[in-house]
Structures are given as C-alpha cells and as structure tokens.
C-alpha cells in the first residue's frame, strides 16, 4: 500500500508543478488507458478459458494461470518471493 501512496503523492506533486507552469499533462486520454486494460485482460482470456473448460472454478483458473498477477501486477501484502537471508562467511 505504501508504494501506491508514494506513486499517488508523486503524481500529485507533478500535477501541481504542471499547473504552476501552465503546462498540459502528457498523460494519455482515458480511452487509451481503457484500451491498455483491454489488452491485459485479453491476454488472459484463452488460458483462463481453457482452465474453465477443464472444469476448474474461476478463482482456481485465475490462480493457476497467474492471470490476476498479470493484469493487476503485484498487489500490496502479497509478496510471494521473500528475500533470501544473507549468508555470513
């Protein structure tokens, strides 16, 4: 959650600076962002669909194909790869 808060804070700061400089934001329009979301979800339709046709539940199909991680990225509090402890020589 901290990462999302920092990202939002950085975005707000840049937005304020753009406003003070009277510069228009180079961010893509909403329609482009929706299209990107469609691409992310569309990539997962076939693998999840195959799991569903095989008789898996939707949540299990998403888990087995790692569809949620592909679409949403790594969510806060769900770090699966814990850093290895350093060995002292």
Buried (B, 14 or more C-beta within 10 A) or exposed (E): EEEEEEEEEEEEEEEEEBEEEEEEEEEEEEEEEEEEEEEEEEEBEEBBEEBBEEEBEEEEBBBBBEBBBBBEEEEEEEEEEEEEEEEEE
